[in-house]
Amino acid sequence: MNKRMQSNLIKVCITLIFLLGMLFSPLSVHKDLAGTVSAMNSISRPNIYCSESGCNGYYPAYWGCDSDPITVSSRYILIPSNVGIHELRYSNNCSSFWSRTTLTLSSYYIGATLDRKDLTPDYGTSSGAPLSAGLSVHTLMSSSKQSCRTCGNASLSPVPNPTYVNCGVWFTQ
């Protein structure tokens, strides 16, 4: 095998590893993928939900908890105008919270953190690249029996993960 073939093979392998990492990454699930995951889960696990601490560390779509969410707290991200909103989401079926940050203007990085008052670690995620308007990132879930709040940010440069700015009030269900 000559050096050019070796170089091309290495590039192909690195690209495949990157794409597989993006596909199976636990760091974020955007809204376009969340619908796909929810649809797949409704087939494989109909009407089966996690509950409270059994949901800790799972994405809402994994257990179908994203099928009945309500927003219990939200804050606009103003820099200086409205570029996004972050929300504390709650599932009654799963008795769990998670944080979601949605971009309202394109070309910003965004981050979301579920700040868990008495538990560690906090669950955070951020976009690896600037996103288009309407896309979102969301965190893993935590039991609603624990006090949680949402924090979120948007920036023209990468957002740290976790991010503790624009935080809302503490909630316990």
N, C-alpha and C positions, 0 to 999 in steps of 0.2 A: 504494500500500500504506500503510495507516494505521499509527500508532505501536504499537498493540496487536498487530496482525498481525506487525509487525517484531519486537517483543519475544518473541512466541510462537515465531516462526521461529528466533530466536537461541537460545532455550531448547531447542528440539528439536535444533538442530545441536550445541550443547554436550553434550547428553545422548548423542547418537549418537557423538560423538567420545570421550566418556568410556567408553561401553560397548565401542566398538571397541578402545580402549586397554586395557581390562581383558581383553578376549578375546585380543588378540595381544601382551600384555605379556610381555617376557622375564624379568621380575623373579621370578615364582613360578608354579609349577604345583601346584595342590592335588590331593589324591589322587583327587577325583572327576573332575577333568579329565585326570589322568595316565592313567587307564584308557582314556578315550576316545582320547587321543593314541596310546597303545600299540596299541589295536585298529586305528586307522587306519594306523599304520606297518606293522603285520604284513601288511596287505593290499598296501601300496605298496612295501615293501622287505623281502620275506621273507628271513630268514637272512642279512642283510647287516648287519654291525656296523662301527662305527668301532673303532680300536685305538690305545691309548696316547695319544700327543700329538695324534693325529687326532680324539680325543674332546674335547680342550680347548675349553671354551666352549660345549658343547652340553648340552641337558637329557638326562638318561638315557632318557626315553621317546622322544626323537627317533630314536635309533638302535636302540631295543629293548634297551638295556643294563639296563633295569629288569626284564627278564624272568628274570634269574638272580642277583639281588643277595644278598649276605651282609652281615651287620653285623660289622665288625671291631673296633669300639670304640663304647661308648655311655656316657652319663652322664645321671643324672636331674637335672632342674632343680628344686631345692628352695627355695621362698620362702614360708614355712618348710616347707610340706608339698610333696609331689610334685605339680607342675602340668604336667610334660612330660618328654620325653626327647629328647636329640639323639644322632644316630648317624653314624658314619663308615661309609658304604656302599661296597661293592666289587663290581664286575662282572668275573667271570672271562672272559666272552666279549669284553669290551671293554678289559680291563686298565686300569680307571679307577676313581677314587674320586669320591664326592660326599657332601655333608652333608645330613642331613634332621633337622628338628625337628618333633616331633609333640606336640600338646597333649593332656593327659589331663583337664584341667578346662576348662570353658567360660569365656569372657569375658576371655581374656588375649590380648595381642599376642605374637607369637613371631618369633624371628629365627634364622637359620642362617648360618654362615660356613664355607667350606672354606679354611682357612689353608694356603697353599702356601708352604712354607719358602723355596725358592730362586726362585720365580717371582712375577711380579706381572702383573695384579692378583690379589688374593685374590677368591674368588667368594662373595658374600653376598646374602642376600635377607631380607626381613621382611614380615610381614603388614601391610596398610594399615589394618586394622581388627581389633578383637577377634574371635577365632574360636571356634567350637564345639569341644567335646571330640572328639578323633579326627581333626581336620583337621591337615594338616602343610604345611610349606614345605620346598623343597629347592633346592639350589644347582646351578649348572652343574658339569660334570665336569672332572676333570684327570687326566692320566696317572698311573698308579700307580707309575711309575718315579721319580717325584718324591716327596719327603717331604711328606705332608699330615697335617693333624689337623682335627678338627671342633670348632667352638665354637657354642654356642647359648644362647638366653636367652628368658625369658618375663617379661612385665611387664603391669601394669594400664595403663601408658602406652606410647606407641610405642617400639619397640626400634630402636636405631641400626643402620644397615647400612653396613659390616659390623660385627658385634659380636664382641668378643674377651674374652668372659667364659665361665666354665665350660668351658674348653678341655680337650680330651683329650690323649693322648700322640701323638707323631709316628709315622706308619706309612709304609713303602715296601714294595711287593710285588716 
